[in-house]
Amino acid sequence: MKKIALVGCGFTGTMTAVHLIRNACQPFELILINPRQSFNRGLAYSPYSRKQILNVVASRMSAYDDNPDHFLNWICGLDDFKGVDRNILANSYLPRYLYGDYLRDIWIRTLEISKAKKIVISVQDAQVAAMEVSEDEIVLSLDNQKTETVQYCILATGNQVPRNPDISNDHFYNSPKYFRNPWDVTAVRNADPGYPLLILGNGLTMVDTVSGLIENGFSNKIYTISPHGFTILPHKHHGIDYSSMREEFQDKQCLAEILRIVNKHVRLIRKFGFSAEPVIDAIRPVTQQIWQNLTIHEKRIFMSRLRHFWDAGRHRVPMHIHAGIRHLTETGKLNQYAGKLLNISETENHIMVRFFDVQQQVEKEVVVSRVINCTGPATDLLKAEGHFLKGSLLKGTIIQDDLKLGIMANPDTFEVYNAYNQPYKNLVAIGALLKGVLWESVAVREFVY
Ligand SMILES: Cc1cc2nc3c(=O)[nH]c(=O)nc-3n(C[C@H](O)[C@H](O)[C@H](O)COP(=O)(O)OP(=O)(O)OC[C@H]3O[C@@H](n4cnc5c(N)ncnc54)[C@H](O)[C@@H]3O)c2cc1C
């Protein structure tokens, strides 16, 4: 019987397993490797707070491309939502833990199908620590000292923790007052009430972290620093279909031409009172094609000059969350700086952070009790301490994309490339690892089955 290993079982890994089982015509053995606490749920859907919500409305979060109402129907069937109007639920931003429950439920139902098809499933509560790839087999060494030898392997390891920003005193990053992983509950618990606190980054994770701190009783000031300040936009017009503009996108258009089309449509719909939101949403189904058609030079220009605008338009928050952040800012509880971090030093009781305030064009210093890194997932695997794919990169078994956003793979088959740019027939990658190849492969609706 063929043996397949799935490394990482969050949203992407779980749904890949579900499709493998649903489409199977003959028995096989499937080994799922993922730490127990995030099995099925992954990082996004095992949040530390039940208040953390999805950034997409329920009607758009189906796990199945061929059944767009699947999540909404599941939600409507829950006792907690009995008597709530379906349209209200469809347009609501529901808690992320519920989406984790949904994925768990899909998995449990799929196990029944696997039994009927005589597919042998085993789950390893572990992390892969090393990988050896040859033409016939893949050997995975796990951190629980076990080894799995399989014929095929699917990599779905999702996002990494943020990288440490460059500062001269990088010893600080060993301090217990520094929280590199913003998704771990320890980042928001037991903060010293006597001092303010600093969050690096001004994106969606900053928003979650601020609400997590407040939920845990923190009432002192919160500072945030990022190169552009707080630029997250609220969802204003979700559900508007502006797909007609997509007809203007053709194969092999250069970045300048794409920008011309986007700017033209943003200007046009602004006259009718809309923000850029419908334009960004209309581009999303073709983002992967656009990205693949760009030259490396154009991709670099995008990353250095345009990425910020894309991120601001693409990663929005619900209106009420946006209003909450604004309120905290207006009442002086939250101070959001556009700035460049210069250095961080630590004394026995507190931390001094020096940065350049871009708006006022002066150096400033703030005194805080802890620093939480919310700068977004790191992508350069060669700098990822302890990641098993770093070892594979160093050995030359796999290679990075030019922009170091993930690993190189065939954009159609997802087969991972070896050092000679040749695809392995037995190793595929999916999800965030393909960011450099596809750009948009990081969220539920962009997932390609
Ligand atoms: C905080 C947060 C909130 C988000 N909210 C949304 C949202 O509302 N809507 C949306 O569409 N997208 C959201 N996203 C994007 C989200 O990343 C995707 O929707 C989706 O969860 C990605 O799934 P994934 O399987 O690729 O990664 P994950 O779900 O993170 O799964 C990866 C899994 O791999 C495991 N893993 C990693 N390394 C190893 C290893 N060496 N060995 C074994 N297992 C390993 C991890 O433990 C994890 O369980 C959010 C992302 C984050 C970080």
The ligand as a Gaussian input file, in Angstrom:
#p B3LYP/6-31G(d) Opt

LIG

0 1
 C       -3.686000      34.902000      13.212000
 C       -4.153000      34.605000      11.814000
 C       -5.483000      34.847000      11.465000
 C       -5.942000      34.558000      10.177000
 N       -7.250000      34.785000       9.852000
 C       -7.704000      34.440000       8.628000
 C       -9.084000      34.600000       8.267000
 O       -9.890000      35.095000       9.055000
 N       -9.478000      34.220000       7.029000
 C       -8.590000      33.689000       6.130000
 O       -8.991000      33.337000       5.020000
 N       -7.285000      33.555000       6.437000
 C       -6.831000      33.897000       7.642000
 N       -5.505000      33.743000       7.939000
 C       -4.626000      33.200000       6.926000
 C       -4.422000      31.727000       7.284000
 O       -3.065000      31.569000       7.449000
 C       -5.053000      30.787000       6.267000
 O       -6.435000      31.009000       6.159000
 C       -4.892000      29.313000       6.627000
 O       -5.156000      29.070000       7.965000
 C       -3.525000      28.838000       6.271000
 O       -3.534000      27.467000       6.472000
 P       -2.199000      26.619000       6.477000
 O       -2.622000      25.200000       6.621000
 O       -1.360000      26.975000       5.310000
 O       -1.419000      27.093000       7.771000
 P       -1.795000      26.749000       9.265000
 O       -3.270000      26.703000       9.424000
 O       -1.022000      27.629000      10.164000
 O       -1.276000      25.246000       9.453000
 C        0.068000      24.879000       9.414000
 C        0.247000      23.744000      10.389000
 O        1.525000      23.167000      10.189000
 C        2.044000      22.797000      11.448000
 N        3.509000      22.713000      11.322000
 C        4.397000      23.700000      11.083000
 N        5.648000      23.194000      11.030000
 C        5.540000      21.859000      11.216000
 C        6.480000      20.800000      11.282000
 N        7.792000      21.002000      11.163000
 N        6.010000      19.538000      11.490000
 C        4.684000      19.291000      11.631000
 N        3.751000      20.272000      11.592000
 C        4.177000      21.538000      11.402000
 C        1.579000      23.902000      12.386000
 O        1.571000      23.466000      13.721000
 C        0.180000      24.181000      11.845000
 O       -0.798000      23.428000      12.522000
 C       -5.039000      34.042000       9.213000
 C       -3.690000      33.823000       9.580000
 C       -3.259000      34.090000      10.866000
 C       -1.810000      33.840000      11.221000

